């Protein structure tokens, strides 16, 4: 993604003051993946880089960290982004095996080593896989989504209809050449990937055949109405307006305002957009009706529909958010019109940049001024950002 950004923008590598990258499942050998990727892409070794992690809003945090550095006068040019390699996640030995191996490494005599090896039992070899689960509650995100859908009375039919909408709109946008930000990538030993390959419009009948993925047998969340895990990386070039104009660039959009929120990770894990949206609107001095383009992260169809219901509920606003009235639900004709994470996939650390750039491109295409990006994240956290189209 760094190389793609350099090619697309022709920005001189030595002009970049700082690099921030987001990721969720870290590879031990490249724990500061921002630095390793920057060096691999040919950026100057004089350019500092650090990695942030904030679950599904990691690249949002990367972008806003860059914005903060520019606002503080520390930098003029920042490259931000995120990456996730879901097809090759690090898998650990069990704790017993790790302890034995570390002790074995310190054993001095052959007798000590043989003694340790003799204590290894078959269950030591059971691997520990990364899980999309809350450390604080041990509940998987899919279970949370299922409970959330039940709490808001969202049916399996509604979820499948929304998922089908996402895939249908993504296919239409892809066919019309609107998803123009995908950089071709040669997969070692395989073909070159030139476009998002998870877009699969199905039918309500086919989707209806799938069994619940998490809460069995009565759950409503399935593989078809959940975002799928995929590899992906994203990068975005952020500058102060003065620097951009001085270098001869015409910016796509302003990153105007942003907020982060957090709440109970058990019952409100996926309601970040509901809490963040009114806050960012107030911060920016805007109302919901001022927003022309909405780009929300689609973790699950049930999560999206629950947020829309919560945002449109005075009762929820008064009883849970301490607000006098609801913010209102975004109109669907302005909402995720080019598909979303349900159809495009969700590489955890990369999704935030995709949301922002899609919002910018939709504003230009649709003639709007303001876009609102929002996302939920593990830990009960959330983010919202106002994107404003740069004057054409």
Helices and strands as residue ranges (DSSP letters): H 2-9, G 13-15, E 18-22, G 28-30, H 33-41, E 48-52, G 55-57, H 58-71, E 77-84, G 86-88, H 95-106, H 110-118, G 122-125, H 141-151, H 156-175, E 185-186, E 192-193, H 204-208, E 232-239, H 241-246, E 253-262, H 272-284, G 288-290, E 293-296, H 301-311, H 314-320, G 332-334, H 341-344, G 348-350, H 351-366, E 370-377, E 381-389
